[in-house]
Amino acid sequence: MSTTPRWTTTTPGVLKQTALDLAIGDADLALLSTAQAGAPLRRARLCAHLDDDVQLQQMIISLNGESYIRPHKHTAKPESYQMLRGEAALVLFADDGTVAEIVHLTPPGKGGNFFFRLSSESYHGLVLLSTEVVFCETTLGPFRRDATHFAPWAPAPDSPDCAAYVSALRKTVVDRLRP
């Protein structure tokens, strides 16, 4: 039995593995960072689960500091974040788009929370506070793209309003975290 991952790129920035048992190390994180740098959206994920239909979905995700994670929510689908590298803020929103809570996320020993579990059906998004953020996300499967509900008040990434929205949200986060 081998626990060495054999990564296959399925789409730009998405790498899936074929080992039933899996160990992920520094070389895999380096591969992830390289994939992120070359992906069109400057984000990448190592999928630790074998396919999109399994009940437990675990991913190591790398995001470039300029990435925009559009606020969204899921119905009856908890998820957790465990920080490995970088700094981010998980922002929870009220249904009208106002910021309800900000959770500062950092790796252990860096002053923030290194783990967060989201069980509520709140709109949420990430604001990245470093040049690269790497975290483990765990959620329930199966993965269905149409089960993600984007906030109607949050612009799509290709919207002309997106840059201004991200800038204002980042300012709100930074002002609250670092008064």
N, C-alpha and C positions, 0 to 999 in steps of 0.2 A: 504494500500500500504506500502511495506517495501523498504527502501533504503539500508538495510543491505545486503552486498554481501554474496552470497553462492558460495564459490569457489570450483571448480571441477578441479582436475588435469587431463589434457588430455594427455600430454606427460611429461616426467621429465622436470621440470622448466617452464611449461606452465600451468597457472591457469586461467580458464575462469569462468565468473560469470553468474548468472541466473536472477538477478534483473533487471527489466526494467529501474528503476531509481536507481542511485548508489551513495553512499557516501563512500569514502575510508579514513580510519584513521590510527592511529599509530599501532593498532593491525594488520591491513592488511599489513603494511610495515614490521612488525616483521615476519609475515607469509611469506612474500616475501623473506626476508633475509634468513630465515630458508630453504625455497625451493631452493634458490640460492646455499647455502652451500652444499646441498645434490644433486644438479644436476651434471651430468657428465661434462658439459662444464663450470660449476660454474657461470651460469647466469640463471635468471628466469624473468618471466613477468606475471603481472596481466593484463589480457585483459579486458578492460572496455566495449568493444563492445560485442554484443551477439553472433556473428558468423563471419566467415571470409568473408562473402559476403556483409556485410553492407558497405555503402559508407564512413563512418567515422570510422577510426580505431584508438583507443586510448589505450595506454598501459603504465603501470608503470613498468619500467625495472630496475632490480638490476644486476650489474655486479661485479664480484670479480676483484680486482685490477690486476690480472694476465690474465684476459680474453683478447682474441685477436678478434677484430672486423675487419675482412678482408675487405679492401677497395672494394667498390662496387658502383653502381649507378642504378638509376631507370629512366625509360622513362616516361615523363609527369606525375610525381608523387611527388609533394612537400611533405616535412615532416618537423616537428618542434621538437625541444628538449627544455624541461623546466627542469632545474636542481632542485633536491630536497635535495640531499646529496652527498658529495664527490667533487672531482675535476677531470676534464677531459679536453682533447683538441680534438675538432672536426677538423680533418685535411682534407682540400680540395686539391685534386691532379690535375695536368695537365694530359692530356691523356697519356703522356709518363712516368708518375709515379713520376715526380718531385713535391715537395711540393709547392703548389700555395699560400695557406693561412692556418693559424692556428687560430682557434677561441677558446679562453680560456673560459671554462664553469665552473661555481661554483654556489651554491645557492645564493640568494640575500644577499647582505651585506658582501660577502666574497672576493670582489675585481675583479671578472671576470664578464662575461656575464651570466645571468641566463636564457636567452632565445635566441634561434637561429632558424630561419626559412630558410630552404634550398629549393629554387625553381629551381635552375639551375640543369642541368643534369650532374653535376660534380661527378667524383669519390670521395668518402669520406669514412672516417673511424674514429673510436675513439681511442685515446690513453689515457689510464686511469692513473691518477696521484695520486690516493689514494687507500687505501685497499678495499674500496667499493664505487661504484657510483650508485646512484639511480636517475632516471629521468623519466619524462613523454614524451613519443614520440607519436606524432599525425601524421597520414598520411591518404591518400585516399585509400579506398578499391575498389574493393575486393582484398583480399590478395591472391597473386599467387606467389609461390616460384620461378617459372621460369621467373618471371618479374624482378628478381634481377640479375644484370650483374656484375660478379666479375671482378676486374681488372686483366688483363692477366699477369701483372708484379708483382702482389702480391701473395706470396705463400699461398697455402691452409693450414689450421691449422695443418694437419697431415704431411706436407712436412718437410723434414730434414732441409730445408732452413728457416723455419718459425722463429725459435728462434733468429737467427742472424738478420733477417729482422726487427722483432719487437724491438730488442735491438737498432739497428741503427735508426729506426724511433723515438723511445722514446728519444734517445739522441738528435736528430734534434729538436724535440718538446721542450725539456727542455732547450736546448741551446738558442732557439729563445724566449721562454717565460721568461727565467731567465738569461739574459746575464751577 
